[in-house]
């Protein structure tokens, strides 16, 4: 399960559809409607939200909006009704980590999109998130947690060396 901190505009078609399905599953988990995935680490930031159900609904609404901008038809009636939700805080390190991770996926799955977004050093977050200083989140698991940054800049704007695959 990957509930991207990145704005959904950066996702390729396969990634957008996967994000939609995974966020619908997350919504089901947060509503107590499934026994699987209840302890998935990607759910932590939603569980700690003021209103977890409203937070995941806001996340899903933006995915549906992005799908609509591309001419796809995601069934927005699957999104639980809820009011607005305040932005969730997420770290710059987490956003940068996800950006490097997605760029690697795009190089394989959607090379044209990889080229389209190749010069983006500081991607926009999903509108649900407000980015604050900090490292990659501790709930990121596995060897991919150590992904090097690609084509990124430091917080002070200094360019960093482009790093290839590990």
C-alpha positions as CSV (number, residue, x, y, z in Angstrom):
1,X,0.0,0.0,0.0
2,X,1.4,3.4,-1.0
3,X,-0.6,6.5,0.0
4,X,1.5,9.1,-1.8
5,X,2.5,12.4,-0.2
6,X,3.1,13.6,-3.8
7,X,0.5,15.4,-5.8
8,X,-1.3,12.8,-7.9
9,X,-0.4,14.8,-11.1
10,X,3.0,13.1,-11.0
11,X,1.6,9.6,-11.1
12,X,1.4,7.7,-14.3
13,X,-2.0,6.0,-15.2
14,X,-1.0,2.7,-13.5
15,X,0.2,4.6,-10.4
16,X,-3.0,6.7,-10.3
17,X,-5.3,3.7,-10.5
18,X,-3.2,1.8,-7.9
19,X,-3.3,4.8,-5.6
20,X,-7.1,5.0,-6.0
21,X,-7.5,1.3,-5.1
22,X,-5.1,1.4,-2.2
23,X,-6.8,4.6,-0.8
24,X,-10.2,2.9,-1.1
25,X,-8.8,0.0,0.9
26,X,-7.3,2.4,3.4
27,X,-10.8,4.0,3.8
28,X,-12.3,0.6,4.4
29,X,-9.7,-0.2,7.0
30,X,-10.2,3.2,8.8
31,X,-13.9,2.6,8.8
32,X,-13.4,-0.8,10.5
33,X,-14.8,-2.7,7.5
34,X,-12.0,-5.1,6.9
35,X,-9.7,-7.3,9.0
36,X,-6.7,-7.1,6.7
37,X,-4.1,-4.2,6.5
38,X,-5.3,-2.8,9.9
39,X,-1.7,-2.3,11.0
40,X,-0.2,-1.1,7.8
41,X,2.4,1.6,8.5
42,X,1.1,3.8,5.6
43,X,-2.1,4.3,7.7
44,X,-0.3,5.8,10.7
45,X,-0.6,9.4,9.5
46,X,-4.3,9.0,8.8
47,X,-5.0,7.3,12.1
48,X,-3.3,10.2,14.0
49,X,-5.4,12.8,12.1
50,X,-8.1,14.7,13.9
51,X,-10.7,12.8,11.9
52,X,-9.1,9.8,10.1
53,X,-12.2,9.1,8.0
54,X,-12.4,12.7,6.7
55,X,-8.6,12.7,6.0
56,X,-8.7,9.7,3.8
57,X,-11.9,11.0,2.1
58,X,-10.0,14.3,1.3
59,X,-7.1,12.2,0.0
60,X,-9.5,10.2,-2.3
61,X,-11.3,13.3,-3.5
62,X,-8.0,14.7,-4.9
63,X,-7.2,11.4,-6.6
64,X,-10.7,11.4,-8.2
65,X,-10.2,15.1,-9.3
66,X,-6.9,14.2,-10.9
67,X,-8.5,11.3,-12.7
68,X,-11.2,13.6,-14.0
69,X,-8.6,16.1,-15.3
70,X,-7.2,13.2,-17.3
71,X,-10.5,12.0,-18.6
72,X,-10.7,8.9,-16.4
73,X,-13.9,8.1,-14.5
74,X,-13.2,7.0,-11.0
75,X,-16.4,6.3,-9.0
76,X,-16.5,9.1,-6.5
77,X,-19.6,7.6,-4.9
78,X,-17.2,5.2,-3.2
79,X,-15.7,8.1,-1.2
80,X,-17.3,8.3,2.2
81,X,-19.2,11.5,2.9
82,X,-17.3,13.9,5.1
83,X,-16.5,17.6,5.5
84,X,-13.3,19.4,4.9
85,X,-10.2,18.2,6.7
86,X,-7.3,20.3,7.9
87,X,-4.0,19.6,6.2
88,X,-1.8,16.9,7.6
89,X,1.8,17.6,8.4
90,X,4.4,15.6,6.5
91,X,8.1,15.9,6.3
92,X,10.3,17.2,3.5
93,X,12.4,14.0,3.8
94,X,9.3,11.9,3.2
95,X,8.3,13.9,0.2
96,X,11.8,13.7,-1.3
97,X,12.0,10.0,-0.5
98,X,8.7,9.4,-2.4
99,X,9.8,11.6,-5.3
100,X,13.0,9.5,-5.8
101,X,11.0,6.3,-5.5
102,X,8.4,7.4,-8.0
103,X,11.0,8.7,-10.5
104,X,12.5,5.2,-10.5
105,X,9.1,3.7,-11.2
106,X,8.4,6.2,-14.0
107,X,11.7,5.4,-15.7
108,X,10.6,1.9,-16.1
109,X,6.8,2.2,-16.5
110,X,6.3,5.5,-18.1
111,X,9.6,7.0,-19.6
112,X,7.7,9.9,-21.2
113,X,6.4,11.0,-17.8
114,X,9.9,10.5,-16.3
115,X,11.2,12.9,-18.9
116,X,8.3,15.3,-18.3
117,X,8.9,15.5,-14.6
118,X,12.7,15.0,-14.8
119,X,13.6,18.7,-14.1
120,X,11.3,19.0,-11.1
121,X,13.5,19.3,-8.0
122,X,10.8,20.1,-5.5
123,X,7.6,18.4,-6.3
124,X,4.3,19.6,-5.0
125,X,2.6,17.6,-2.2
126,X,-0.9,16.2,-2.4
127,X,-3.1,19.1,-1.3
128,X,-4.0,17.2,1.9
129,X,-0.4,17.7,3.2
130,X,1.6,20.6,4.5
131,X,5.3,20.0,4.3
132,X,7.5,20.7,7.3
133,X,11.2,20.1,7.9
134,X,12.1,16.5,8.8
135,X,13.5,13.2,7.7
136,X,12.0,10.2,6.0
137,X,9.3,8.8,8.3
138,X,10.1,5.9,10.5
139,X,7.2,3.9,9.2
140,X,8.9,3.5,5.8
141,X,10.0,-0.1,5.8
142,X,12.5,-2.2,4.0
143,X,15.7,-1.6,2.0
144,X,14.0,1.1,-0.2
145,X,14.0,3.4,2.8
146,X,17.5,4.3,1.9
147,X,16.9,5.5,-1.7
148,X,19.2,8.3,-2.7
149,X,17.7,11.5,-4.0
150,X,17.6,12.1,-7.7
151,X,17.9,15.6,-9.2
152,X,17.0,17.3,-5.9
153,X,18.1,20.4,-4.2
154,X,18.8,21.0,-0.6
155,X,16.6,23.2,1.5
156,X,18.9,26.1,0.8
157,X,18.6,25.7,-3.0
158,X,22.1,24.2,-3.6
159,X,22.1,21.6,-6.4
160,X,23.0,18.1,-5.4
161,X,24.7,15.6,-7.6
162,X,22.4,13.3,-9.7
163,X,22.7,9.8,-8.4
164,X,21.9,6.7,-10.4
165,X,20.3,3.5,-9.3
166,X,21.7,1.9,-6.2
